[in-house]
Amino acid sequence: MLIRYEIIVSVIIYLLIMLVIGYYGYKKTVSHSDYTLGGRGLSPTVAALSAGASDMSGWLMLALPGSMYLTGIGAGWLAFGLILGAYLNWVFLAPRLRTYTETANDSITIPAFLENRFNDTSKLLRMLSSLIIIGFFTLYVSSGMVSGGVVFESVLGIEYRTGLMIVAGVTIAYTLFGGFLAVSWTDVVQGGVMMLALLLVPAFALAEVGGVSSTFTQIRDIDPLLMDIFRGVSVIGIIGSLAWGLGYFGQPHIIVRFMALRTAKEAKPARRIGMTWMVLSIVGAMFTGLVGRAYLTGEGVFLETAEASETVFVVMGDMLFHPYVIGFIFSAILAAVMSTISSQLLVTSSSLTEDIYKTFLKRKPSDREMVMLGRGAVLVVSLVALALSWQQNSTILELVSYAWAGFGAAFGPVMLIALYWKGMTKWGALAGMGAGALVVVIWANTNLYAFLGMDERVYELLPGFIVAALVIYVVSKLTTNPKQVQEGFDVFKQRLDETK
């Protein structure tokens, strides 16, 4: 494929904008709290779009359209599960987490909140949660880098590893220097670019095919089962797809946006903004894959493998638009990739510095020292993730699904129950967190489902979530909370009532 310089110009402009925002965030970052949580000063709009953009990643621009292209509307079960999960996350987690993290000694990370919530002087909760975050996020970041490399190779004909280096270099730069503020502000720009591109591409393809009615007719002519919502999907498959929504309760890079809101009351307007953005973007992604099947077939283009189908958004944009517009579309994919990578890098960095280094340091480090260490941690994690993604050996959806399940099972039940049940103990939290992560690893890498008499493997998040919740309940019933933990929960409830 020839390199088209008009596309490169558009992409360079986009990357420069990201670096400028990163520099602005750098100038606004004074303390470690600024670098890690933006000083709890995000507006509803910034928090909502930042949560959405950091959530969706390359999955939205590549994997979901590809899945719709290959299997049809049956792939929509996963999208529906995510929309429902995101909505419930805003309703049940956001206002309570914003209130409780401030009440619990102004916690600025998830591990710090768990330690303060349960008054865990042993540091076990903080350490275990930090290790889970570092392990799964390193894998998650590598999936984002794979997305970036694939896109550069598909659109610009630039070698996969060169694309990796470009994506990693720019993302590391604005995350490393600008911190949470830069990541959040770039997310707003990136979220807008993503949504616009996802609405633009299927709209133009629909016009080329001849409208909605003509498109659906052509899809049925290609394969009637593409319009069957149950095509190739078993009951267990549907349950597994819907179970993706459970993962939202435990994704640190998403729920940290709730903690950064200015007040708990702003969770409601943020929810409305975030859900509007998410529904429009997901519908656009689904139509991209579905309409793409009709449009590309008419043009004699066939994407027959899972890896090839994940480029349907790119291929359509390339065929429909002028190179400068293609550059914009390409930037939208980079936006999806980079917004998620940057958020995950920052959370991982926070765990390394705030939850591990600072916890075991015998002296109190200065803000400057913590910020510098945070930047160093971003660089280290980035290099490890880059090494893991050097060989493209899995589809994007496979990489994302594993990390998503790990976080959802390890943290989801713990966070929900900790915010709603006064009787939960630190031992229940420890046991539940460890059990959730362990079940995901075992379930995903063995045939345990067959041993249990199941015909097919259900998505590992579901058994992990259920086991973790049960373990939390049983262990908490067998152990007790110190008096100050009970009192802390009462203070939280009082402050939560004051925000209503």
C-alpha positions, 0 to 999 in steps of 0.5 A: 500500500502506498503511503498517502501524505494527505492522511499523514498530515491529518494524523500529525495535526491530531497528534500535535493537538494531543501533545499540546493538551498534554503540555497544558495539563503539565503546566496545571499539575502541581501536586501528586493529587493533581497528577493522580486524580486532577484534584477532584475537579472534573466537570460532569462533561469532562468526567462523562466523556473521559470515562466513555473514551477511556472505556471503549478503546480500539474495541469500539472502532475495530472489534465491534464493527468486525464482529458485526461484519462477520456474524451480523446482529447476533453480535449486538448482545455484547453491546447491549450488555455493555450499555446496561452495565455502564448505566447501572455503574453510573447509577449505583456506583458513581455517587457513592464512590465519590462520597466514600473515597473522600470520606475515607481519608480522601483516598485517591486510588482504589487500593487506598480506598479499600485500605481506608474503608476497612482500616487495614493496617496490615496493608494486605488489601492495598498490596493485593489490589495493586498487584491485580491492577498492575498485572491486568492493566499491563496486559490491557495496555498491550491490547491497546498498542496492538490496536494502534499497530494494526491500524497503522499497518492497515491504513498507512501501510506502515509496518506494524511495529513502527505503528506501535512505536508511534502510538506508544511514544505520543501516548506516553508523552502526554500521559507521563508529563500531563497526568490525570488532567491531560488524560481527561482533557484529551479524552474529551477531544478523542471522545468527540472525534470517535463519535463523529467518525462512527456516525459519519462512516455508516451514514455515507455507506448507507447512502452509497448502498441506496438507503436503509431498506436497500441495505438490509435487502442486500444483507439478507441476500448475502446471508439471511442469518446476518439479520438473525439476532440468535444466529450462532449464539447459544443461551450460554453465549448470550448470558456471557455477552450480557455478563460483560456489563458486570465488568463495569463495576470493577474497572479502575480506569473508569470508576476513577472518573467518578472519584474525580467529579467535583461533587457527588451530585454531578454524577447524575448529569454526567450519567446523562452525557456519558450514556448519550455518547455511549449509545450513539457511538455503539450504534454507529459501530454496529451499523459500520459492521453491518452496513459494511457487509453490504457495501464491501460485498458490492465492491468485491471486497471480502474480509473473511478472517477475524483479524481482517474483519476488525479492519472494516471501519478502516477499509470503508473509510478508505473507500468512501472519503478523500485522504484528508477525511481518511486521516480524520477517521484514522485519528478517531481510531487512534483516539479510541486506542490512546484514550484507553492506554493513557487512562490505564497507564495512569492508574497503573502508575498510581498503584506503583507509586501511591499504593506500593512505593509510598506505603512502604517508604519509611519517610513521607515523600514530597509531592515533587518526588511522587510526581516524578516517580509517577512519570517513571512508572508510566514509562516502565509499564509502557515499555513492558506492555510494548514488549508484550505487544511486539508480536501480534498473536491475538485478536484485540477482542481476546486480549481485552476480554481477558483483562476486562474479566480480571478486573470485573471479577476481582474488583466489581463485587468488592466495590459494590458490596463495600459501598452498600453493606456495612457488615463486609470485612477486610477479610471478606474483601481480601478473599473475594478479590483473590477468588475473583481473579483466580477463577478468571485465570483458571476458567480462561485457561482450563477446561473446568467448564467441561468438568462441571458438565457444561457444553461450552465455556461461559465468559470467565467474568460471570463465574468469577463475579459470582464466586467472588460475591459468595466468598465475600459474603461467607467470609464476612459473616465468619469475621468481624469489623473493628468499631471504627470501620462501622463508624466510618460507614455510618459517617459515609451514609450521613454524608451521602444523604446530605448530597441527595 
